[in-house]
Amino acid sequence: MQLRISGVAVGGDGLAREPSGRVVFVEGGLPGERVAAELVAERRDHARAVAVDVLDASPSRVVPPCPFVAAGCGGCGWQHVAPGAQVALKAEVVADALRRLGGVADPVVEAGPPLPAAGARTTLRGVADGEGRFALRRRRSHDLVPVPGCLVAHPLVAEVLREGAFPPGAEVTVRAGAATGERLVVVDGPGGAPVDAGDVAVPAGVRVVTGAELAAGRRAWLHEEVAGVRFRVSARSFFQSGPAAAGALVDAVAAAAGVGEGDRFADLYGGVGLFTATVGRRARVQLVEASASAVADARVNLRGLDARVVRSDVARWHPRRTDVVVADPPRAGLGHAGVRVVAATRARRVVLVSCDAGALGRDVRLLAEAGYEPVASTLVDAFPHTPHVEVVTRFDRRR
């Protein structure tokens, strides 16, 4: 069928309508384009399709700069979009989610500073193909595409992808500290099967650890620097996509939070302590995090600060009266349980870091019902060449 793309949906697909009015989400379509599309799934109220030919192209359409896209690699879903246009489209997606799901009549969405579009990712997860090469999944498939020259990988990571050899079928996570040069590879056997670190070949100086070793208590970590602060990051601990993106998020959170000296500050889903060690250095902090490895890292990273690290699911944490809350939940967002905890702090200001526009919209509505008004959102393009978003939103408590 031929479709005219009118917008872009959460997740990055183009948005179109059939003559009947049914919504069609079109993978590979950009606003303003007319495409020939093939239906791949149908429901009563919507359908999904893939653009197989572009009949009228958007000015924002470009030839994907990475050759592995043509080979079918599904790692970067927006390489056909010009980098500058990617930010504008993401801002449009966020604003639409705030209006439609959050009930915000006139949302304010600002773009953060430009970030590198290539060579910045310091963590990359993939699977070893049948020849032991690092590979990513093919689009809409479990098949593998080896990527020895991944466009978005930091050079320290790219060298491991290019020269590494791994047990076929193993899940491989490659991590690097851009500021320190430290590198770490975590290898998990296929389907949980045991794997021997001796069967892994990597460049000199790269530390290799298996998932079984980590489960048995072995510790492995590297160090990264953001905003002049050195962080320990364990093999299983979450960290941002790279130090440039982490620094941009710190700046956006600091500007939104306005934390003063001696303020009572809650850092929820605080991870290894990124926001406490930077934004909350002068505050009295409670950091709440469920991951054991991240809690161990945070206790190292926050030594010397007025910070208490609590290992707990946020939903089970007993909140105290707080001045400022920063929450960086997983992709599903705060949800009802998280919002209840945030509201119970009676904080004058809440800063929410969201990695999904739909979850942001739902959380905005829940926070508004709990007495918190959204003021403005800042989009940080931490994952260029993909439709993924990172959004920092400020809320002030209604009097």
Disulfide bonds with the S-S distance in Angstrom:
none
